[in-house]
Amino acid sequence: MVEQVEISSLDKRYEGHRIRSTGIEKSLLLSISAHGIREPLQGVGSCGERILLDGFKRLRCAKKLNIGIVPYLSLADDEPVGIIELLRISNARSLSILEQARLIDELMKVHQMSNAEIAGLLERSKAWVSVRAGILSQMSQRVMDKIFNGQFPVYSFMYTLRQFMRINNVKKSEIDEFVDAVAGRHLSTRDIDLLANAYFKGPEHFREQIKNGNISWGLSRLKQPYRSSGDCTQRERQMLTALEITGKYMQRLILKCNDRRFKSRSFYAQANLLSGGILRQLDPFTQAIRQFYDRSRQT
C-alpha cells in the first residue's frame, strides 16, 4: 500500500547502486514541479525503517523543490526479498544491466545468496545471473564510480570498452587511463567510440594527446573528412572510404553476433550462407590488410 512519508525517514544506502543521469533528472525536475511525483518511491523495511531502492532521482528532485513528503511503497519487509522483487520488475522499469549486476553482487556478497538461489527466485537462468555477476569483475572501482556518478555512459563501457578487453586483451589499467581522460566531458557515445578506437588501435602519439586531455584536438582529427586532404586522388579517397566503412561494420558485427534475440530458422539459414562466405574470405582479407597497413606505416 502506498503511504505518504517524510523524505528524512528514507535510508539512502543504495543510492550508489543506481546510475545518475543529469539529463533525465532535469526533465524529471520539470515534470515534478508541474505535476508532482506521480510514481511512488520504492524500498524495503518495517517498523519505521525504510531503505530506499528505487526513486533516488525523484528524491533529489523533491529536495530541490522543497517537497518534504513523498509517496512511498514498500516492496517487502526483508531487504534481500525487496531487492529480488525490484530485479523481478526491472524489465518494466529503467534498471540497467549494470544496476542489476550491482544488486546481484549485493545479494551474493552481503546476503550470502547463491547463483542458483537468485536464479530460482527471479525465475531466470543461472547463465543470466552469472553474466551480471561477472560484469563488475571486469571493471575497476574507479571506472565503476565514474559510471554510477553519471560521468561516463554505461553504454560505452558495455558495448565499446568491454569489446577491447575481450578481443584486444586491453588491460584494466589502460581502460582506467582512457576513462579518466574522457569522463565528465559530456561526450556522446559516438564520440567516445571514435576516441576509444583511436586510443587502443591508433598510433602512440594519438594516445598521448588523449592522455594529456587534448580531447577536442583528437575529435577534430577523427571527424575531419578524409577528402579534405587535397593531395588525395579520387582512387585514394575511395580506398579511405572503403576502409572507414569496413571498420565500422566489423565493429557492428562483433556486437550483433552475440545478440540472443535472433530466433527464426529462415534468418539462421541465410545468415549461415553469408557468414560462411565471409569466413572463406577472411584469411586473404587479413593478409591483404596487414600488408597494406605495414606499407602505409612505412610511408
C-alpha positions as CSV (number, residue, x, y, z in Angstrom):
1,M,0.0,0.0,0.0
2,V,1.3,3.5,-0.9
3,E,1.9,5.8,2.0
4,Q,3.0,9.4,2.4
5,V,6.3,9.6,4.2
6,E,8.8,12.3,5.1
7,I,12.0,12.2,3.0
8,S,14.1,12.5,6.1
9,S,12.9,9.0,7.1
10,L,14.3,7.3,4.0
11,D,17.6,5.4,4.3
12,K,19.7,6.1,1.1
13,R,22.3,3.4,1.5
14,Y,21.6,2.1,-2.0
15,E,21.9,5.4,-3.8
16,G,25.4,4.4,-5.0
17,H,23.9,1.3,-6.7
18,R,21.9,3.5,-9.1
19,I,23.3,5.4,-12.1
20,R,22.9,9.2,-12.1
21,S,21.8,11.0,-15.2
22,T,21.9,14.8,-15.3
23,G,19.7,15.0,-18.4
24,I,17.0,12.7,-17.1
25,E,17.0,14.4,-13.8
26,K,16.5,17.8,-15.3
27,S,13.5,16.6,-17.3
28,L,12.1,14.9,-14.2
29,L,12.5,18.1,-12.2
30,L,10.4,20.0,-14.6
31,S,7.7,17.2,-14.6
32,I,7.6,17.1,-10.8
33,S,7.4,20.9,-10.5
34,A,4.4,20.8,-12.8
35,H,2.6,17.6,-11.8
36,G,4.1,16.4,-8.6
37,I,5.6,12.9,-8.0
38,R,3.3,10.5,-9.9
39,E,5.0,7.2,-9.1
40,P,5.8,6.2,-5.6
41,L,9.4,5.7,-4.4
42,Q,10.1,2.0,-3.6
43,G,12.0,0.4,-0.8
44,V,12.1,-2.2,1.9
45,G,11.8,-2.2,5.7
46,S,9.4,-2.5,8.6
47,C,8.8,-0.9,12.0
48,G,9.5,2.6,10.7
49,E,12.8,1.7,8.9
50,R,12.6,2.5,5.2
51,I,15.5,1.5,3.0
52,L,15.1,3.1,-0.5
53,L,15.8,1.0,-3.5
54,D,14.2,2.9,-6.4
55,G,13.3,6.6,-6.7
56,F,16.6,8.4,-6.0
57,K,16.2,10.8,-8.9
58,R,12.7,11.7,-7.6
59,L,14.0,12.1,-4.1
60,R,16.8,14.5,-5.2
61,C,14.2,16.5,-7.3
62,A,11.9,16.6,-4.3
63,K,14.7,18.1,-2.2
64,K,15.4,20.7,-4.8
65,L,11.8,21.7,-4.9
66,N,11.5,21.7,-1.1
67,I,9.0,18.9,-1.1
68,G,9.1,17.2,2.3
69,I,6.5,14.4,1.9
70,V,6.7,11.8,-0.9
71,P,4.6,8.7,-1.9
72,Y,6.4,5.5,-0.9
73,L,5.7,1.8,-1.5
74,S,7.4,-1.0,0.5
75,L,8.3,-4.0,-1.7
76,A,9.0,-6.2,1.3
77,D,9.9,-6.2,4.9
78,D,13.1,-8.2,4.3
79,E,16.0,-6.4,2.4
80,P,17.1,-9.3,0.1
81,V,13.5,-10.1,-0.7
82,G,12.9,-6.4,-1.7
83,I,16.0,-6.5,-3.9
84,I,14.7,-9.6,-5.6
85,E,11.3,-8.0,-6.2
86,L,12.9,-4.9,-7.7
87,L,15.0,-7.1,-10.1
88,R,11.9,-9.1,-11.0
89,I,10.1,-6.0,-12.2
90,S,13.1,-4.4,-13.7
91,N,12.1,-5.3,-17.3
92,A,9.2,-3.0,-16.9
93,R,11.3,-0.3,-15.3
94,S,14.5,1.6,-16.1
95,L,17.0,-0.7,-14.4
96,S,20.2,-1.0,-16.5
97,I,22.2,-4.3,-16.7
98,L,24.9,-2.7,-14.6
99,E,22.5,-1.7,-11.9
100,Q,21.2,-5.3,-12.0
101,A,24.8,-6.5,-11.7
102,R,25.4,-4.4,-8.6
103,L,22.3,-5.5,-6.9
104,I,23.0,-9.2,-7.6
105,D,26.6,-8.6,-6.3
106,E,25.0,-7.2,-3.1
107,L,22.8,-10.3,-2.8
108,M,25.8,-12.6,-3.2
109,K,28.4,-10.9,-1.1
110,V,26.3,-9.3,1.7
111,H,23.3,-11.6,1.9
112,Q,25.3,-14.8,1.0
113,M,22.8,-15.9,-1.7
114,S,24.0,-18.4,-4.3
115,N,23.7,-18.1,-8.1
116,A,21.1,-20.9,-8.2
117,E,19.1,-19.4,-5.4
118,I,18.9,-16.0,-7.0
119,A,18.1,-17.5,-10.4
120,G,15.3,-19.6,-8.9
121,L,13.7,-16.6,-7.1
122,L,14.0,-14.4,-10.2
123,E,12.7,-17.2,-12.5
124,R,15.8,-16.7,-14.6
125,S,18.5,-19.0,-15.9
126,K,21.8,-19.4,-13.9
127,A,23.6,-18.0,-17.0
128,W,21.5,-14.8,-16.8
129,V,22.7,-14.3,-13.2
130,S,26.3,-15.3,-14.0
131,V,26.6,-12.8,-16.8
132,R,25.6,-10.0,-14.5
133,A,27.7,-11.3,-11.6
134,G,30.7,-11.3,-13.8
135,I,30.3,-7.7,-15.2
136,L,31.6,-6.0,-12.1
137,S,34.8,-8.1,-12.0
138,Q,35.7,-6.6,-15.4
139,M,35.9,-3.0,-14.2
140,S,37.9,-1.2,-11.6
141,Q,36.4,0.6,-8.7
142,R,37.5,3.9,-10.3
143,V,35.6,3.2,-13.5
144,M,32.6,2.0,-11.6
145,D,32.4,5.2,-9.6
146,K,32.6,7.3,-12.7
147,I,29.8,5.4,-14.4
148,F,27.5,5.4,-11.3
149,N,28.2,9.1,-10.8
150,G,27.0,9.8,-14.3
151,Q,30.4,10.9,-15.6
152,F,30.8,8.1,-18.1
153,P,28.0,6.4,-20.0
154,V,27.3,2.8,-19.1
155,Y,26.6,2.0,-22.8
156,S,30.2,3.0,-23.8
157,F,31.6,0.6,-21.2
158,M,29.3,-2.3,-22.0
159,Y,29.5,-2.1,-25.8
160,T,32.8,-0.4,-26.6
161,L,35.4,-0.8,-23.9
162,R,34.4,-4.4,-22.9
163,Q,35.0,-5.4,-26.6
164,F,38.6,-4.1,-26.4
165,M,39.1,-6.1,-23.2
166,R,37.7,-9.3,-24.7
167,I,39.1,-9.1,-28.2
168,N,42.2,-7.0,-28.0
169,N,43.2,-8.0,-24.5
170,V,43.3,-4.4,-23.2
171,K,44.2,-4.3,-19.5
172,K,42.0,-2.7,-16.8
173,S,44.8,-0.2,-16.1
174,E,44.5,1.0,-19.8
175,I,40.7,1.2,-19.5
176,D,41.2,3.3,-16.4
177,E,43.5,5.7,-18.2
178,F,41.1,6.2,-21.0
179,V,38.1,6.7,-18.8
180,D,40.0,9.2,-16.7
181,A,40.8,11.2,-19.8
182,V,37.3,11.4,-21.2
183,A,34.9,11.1,-18.2
184,G,32.9,14.1,-17.2
185,R,33.4,15.9,-20.5
186,H,29.8,15.4,-21.7
187,L,30.8,13.4,-24.8
188,S,28.3,11.5,-26.8
189,T,28.7,7.7,-27.0
190,R,29.6,8.2,-30.7
191,D,32.5,10.5,-29.8
192,I,33.7,8.1,-27.1
193,D,33.5,5.2,-29.6
194,L,35.7,7.2,-32.0
195,L,38.2,8.1,-29.4
196,A,38.4,4.6,-28.0
197,N,39.1,3.0,-31.3
198,A,41.9,5.5,-32.0
199,Y,43.2,5.3,-28.4
200,F,43.5,1.5,-28.4
201,K,44.2,0.8,-32.0
202,G,45.8,4.0,-33.3
203,P,49.4,5.4,-33.1
204,E,51.1,6.1,-29.7
205,H,51.2,9.9,-30.3
206,F,47.4,10.0,-30.5
207,R,47.1,8.1,-27.2
208,E,49.5,10.6,-25.6
209,Q,47.4,13.5,-26.8
210,I,44.2,12.0,-25.3
211,K,46.0,11.2,-22.0
212,N,47.1,14.8,-21.8
213,G,43.5,16.0,-22.1
214,N,43.5,17.1,-25.8
215,I,40.1,15.7,-26.5
216,S,39.0,18.4,-28.8
217,W,42.1,18.0,-30.9
218,G,41.5,14.3,-31.1
219,L,37.9,14.6,-32.1
220,S,38.7,17.2,-34.8
221,R,41.3,14.9,-36.3
222,L,39.0,11.9,-36.2
223,K,36.0,13.8,-37.6
224,Q,37.9,15.5,-40.3
225,P,36.7,14.1,-43.6
226,Y,39.5,12.2,-45.5
227,R,38.6,14.0,-48.7
228,S,39.7,17.3,-47.1
229,S,43.3,16.2,-48.0
230,G,43.7,18.0,-51.2
231,D,46.6,15.8,-52.3
232,C,44.5,12.6,-52.4
233,T,43.4,11.3,-55.8
234,Q,39.8,10.1,-56.4
235,R,41.0,6.4,-56.2
236,E,42.8,7.2,-52.9
237,R,39.6,8.8,-51.4
238,Q,37.6,5.8,-52.5
239,M,40.0,3.5,-50.7
240,L,39.9,5.6,-47.5
241,T,36.1,5.5,-47.6
242,A,36.1,1.7,-48.1
243,L,38.4,1.3,-45.1
244,E,36.2,3.5,-42.9
245,I,33.0,1.6,-43.8
246,T,34.7,-1.8,-43.3
247,G,35.9,-0.8,-39.9
248,K,32.5,0.5,-38.8
249,Y,30.7,-2.7,-40.0
250,M,33.2,-5.0,-38.5
251,Q,32.7,-3.4,-35.1
252,R,28.9,-3.6,-35.6
253,L,29.0,-7.3,-36.4
254,I,31.2,-8.1,-33.4
255,L,28.4,-6.7,-31.2
256,K,25.5,-8.2,-33.1
257,C,26.8,-11.7,-33.4
258,N,26.2,-12.2,-29.6
259,D,22.6,-11.0,-29.9
260,R,20.3,-13.7,-28.4
261,R,17.2,-12.2,-29.9
262,F,17.8,-13.9,-33.3
263,K,15.3,-16.8,-33.4
264,S,13.9,-17.7,-36.8
265,R,15.2,-20.7,-38.8
266,S,14.9,-18.6,-42.0
267,F,17.2,-16.0,-40.5
268,Y,19.8,-18.6,-39.5
269,A,19.7,-20.3,-42.9
270,Q,20.5,-17.1,-44.7
271,A,23.0,-15.9,-42.0
272,N,24.9,-19.2,-42.3
273,L,25.4,-18.8,-46.0
274,L,26.5,-15.2,-45.6
275,S,28.8,-15.8,-42.7
276,G,30.3,-18.8,-44.5
277,G,31.2,-16.5,-47.4
278,I,32.9,-14.1,-45.1
279,L,34.9,-16.8,-43.4
280,R,36.2,-18.0,-46.8
281,Q,37.5,-14.5,-47.5
282,L,38.8,-13.9,-44.0
283,D,42.4,-15.2,-44.4
284,P,43.2,-13.4,-47.7
285,F,41.4,-10.3,-46.4
286,T,43.5,-10.3,-43.2
287,Q,46.7,-10.9,-45.2
288,A,45.9,-8.0,-47.6
289,I,45.0,-5.6,-44.8
290,R,48.1,-6.5,-42.8
291,Q,50.4,-5.9,-45.8
292,F,48.6,-2.6,-46.6
293,Y,48.9,-1.5,-43.0
294,D,52.6,-2.2,-43.0
295,R,53.1,-0.4,-46.3
296,S,51.1,2.7,-45.1
297,R,53.0,2.8,-41.8
298,Q,56.4,2.9,-43.6
299,T,55.3,5.9,-45.8
